[in-house]
Amino acid sequence: MVNYQYAYAAWTFLFFIVWTAFYLWRKDVRKEMLFISILFGFGGPASELIYIQDWWQPLTLTGTAVGFEDFFIAFFIAGVSSAIYEVVSEKRIRIKRAALKNKNNENKLFLFFAFFLILLFFGSFYIFKINSFYSSVLAFGLAAIIMYFKRRDLIIDSLLSGFFTLVVGISIYFILSLIYPDFIQQFWYLKDSWFAKLIFGIPIAEYIWYFLAGAYIGPLYEFWKEGTLIDKKN
């Protein structure tokens, strides 16, 4: 009989493998990956307090509603998303000299942007009582659109980061299902909502979440540092 208490940790480990591969392969993205991973890692347990109410309830190794897996899964997904476009497209960040002299302004903008995302996500759920799926879509989607208005050059980075993150995320689900064939049925609240319907055994909400998370996180470091992506060889 399969013990599903290890499924969440196994899922985290699979993302750890991808994160480690990126980190070892591309030394130039390590700083970006670590910063974004730590930032979103601490947001993982806080977000999980919302997700377990109406999205899913995974078993943790500690048997608690929120476990250490919540920090590490957010840590690894965010790190992978932040670097995936650069890794796949063989690009690197170039930070303009003017941006290096403008750190105070860029820090204020980044703090505003981070606070805006948090306010949208937690505010829409707790204040307006919006389902956590729609709260996620609103937070990631609107934040990404605002980013586009300020930095149109990051749109391709964003969209492809979302697509590549989606491919990695869903591929890991397929791999995990070989070991834990019913982990979706065990963990997810599969209600009569359109986004809970299964495509290839995975809820529609998961496809949308991965794409939007990647689309927002992918160009976030470049947006913050006012950097541009150029060919790695240049």
Rosetta blueprint (number, residue, H / E / L):
1 M L
2 V L
3 N L
4 Y H
5 Q H
6 Y H
7 A H
8 Y H
9 A H
10 A H
11 W H
12 T H
13 F H
14 L H
15 F H
16 F H
17 I H
18 V H
19 W H
20 T H
21 A H
22 F H
23 Y H
24 L H
25 W H
26 R L
27 K H
28 D H
29 V H
30 R H
31 K H
32 E H
33 M H
34 L H
35 F H
36 I H
37 S H
38 I H
39 L H
40 F H
41 G H
42 F H
43 G H
44 G H
45 P H
46 A H
47 S H
48 E H
49 L H
50 I H
51 Y H
52 I H
53 Q H
54 D H
55 W L
56 W E
57 Q L
58 P L
59 L L
60 T L
61 L L
62 T L
63 G L
64 T L
65 A L
66 V L
67 G L
68 F H
69 E H
70 D H
71 F H
72 F H
73 I H
74 A H
75 F H
76 F H
77 I H
78 A H
79 G H
80 V H
81 S H
82 S H
83 A H
84 I H
85 Y H
86 E H
87 V H
88 V H
89 S H
90 E L
91 K E
92 R E
93 I E
94 R E
95 I E
96 K L
97 R H
98 A H
99 A H
100 L H
101 K L
102 N L
103 K H
104 N H
105 N H
106 E H
107 N H
108 K H
109 L H
110 F H
111 L H
112 F H
113 F H
114 A H
115 F H
116 F H
117 L H
118 I H
119 L H
120 L H
121 F H
122 F H
123 G H
124 S H
125 F H
126 Y H
127 I L
128 F L
129 K L
130 I L
131 N L
132 S H
133 F H
134 Y H
135 S H
136 S H
137 V H
138 L H
139 A H
140 F H
141 G H
142 L H
143 A H
144 A H
145 I H
146 I H
147 M H
148 Y H
149 F H
150 K H
151 R L
152 R H
153 D H
154 L H
155 I H
156 I H
157 D H
158 S H
159 L H
160 L H
161 S H
162 G H
163 F H
164 F H
165 T H
166 L H
167 V H
168 V H
169 G H
170 I H
171 S H
172 I H
173 Y H
174 F H
175 I H
176 L H
177 S H
178 L H
179 I H
180 Y L
181 P L
182 D L
183 F H
184 I H
185 Q H
186 Q H
187 F H
188 W E
189 Y L
190 L L
191 K L
192 D L
193 S L
194 W H
195 F H
196 A H
197 K L
198 L E
199 I E
200 F L
201 G L
202 I E
203 P E
204 I H
205 A H
206 E H
207 Y H
208 I H
209 W H
210 Y H
211 F H
212 L H
213 A H
214 G H
215 A H
216 Y H
217 I H
218 G L
219 P L
220 L H
221 Y H
222 E H
223 F H
224 W H
225 K H
226 E L
227 G E
228 T E
229 L E
230 I E
231 D E
232 K L
233 K L
234 N L
